[in-house]
Amino acid sequence: MSLKTARNVGIIAVVALAVALLPGGGDTARFVLSALSLGFLAALGFLGYRLYRENQFTLWSMSTRHRALLYGGAAAGGATLIATSRLWESGFGTVMWFVLLGGSGLAVYHAWVESRRYSV
């Protein structure tokens, strides 16, 4: 192990020790994790916005049925991911998680394939 790696491991160990032993360390860690999660969600939202703006012509050239299938599949996938912790509490919920995620992925894939197909 190089000196740089040992230094980095030491820094992480000191930060972990401070979170564990200092008063309010857990609250601070929770705050930092929440801030990082919000930043990640904002980045995902921005990615969705950019994808929409870059593919606006393609989306509006799709039929209403296929556009509804695309948006519905994306919404079902998002709702399934949001409800992951609740769905995984039971065996049936776990099966439904896979069914919902697979179905939403299949709906988005079908809408994408149909958007590439030329029809008069």
Residue, then its C-alpha position, 0 to 999 in steps of 0.5 A: m500500500s502506497l503512502k498516499t493510499a494510507r493517508n486517504v484511509g487515515i483521513i476517512a478513519v478520522v472522519a468516521l471517528a469524529v462522526a461516531l464520537l462527537p456530539g451531533g456528528g450523526d445529525t451532521a452526517r445525516f444533513v450532509l447525506s440529505a444535501l447530497s441526495l437532493g443534489f443527486l435528485a436535482a441532477l436527475g431532474f436536469l438530465g430529464y429536462r435536457l433529454y426532453r428538450e433535445n428530443q422534443f421533436t421526436l416526442w411530439s412526432m410520436s402518436t399520442r398512444h405511444r407518447a402516453l406509453l412512454y410517459g406512463g412507463a417512466a412514471a411507473g418506473g419512478a414510482t416503483l423506485i420511490a416505493t422500493s423500501r415498502l415493496w421489499e418488506s414482503g415477498f409479494g411486494t418484492v415480486m411486484w417490484f420486479v414485475l412493475l420495474g420490468g413492465s415499465g422498462l418494457a413500456v419505455y422500450h416499446a415506445w422507443v422502438e415505435s418512435r424509430r419505426y417509419s409508418v405512413 
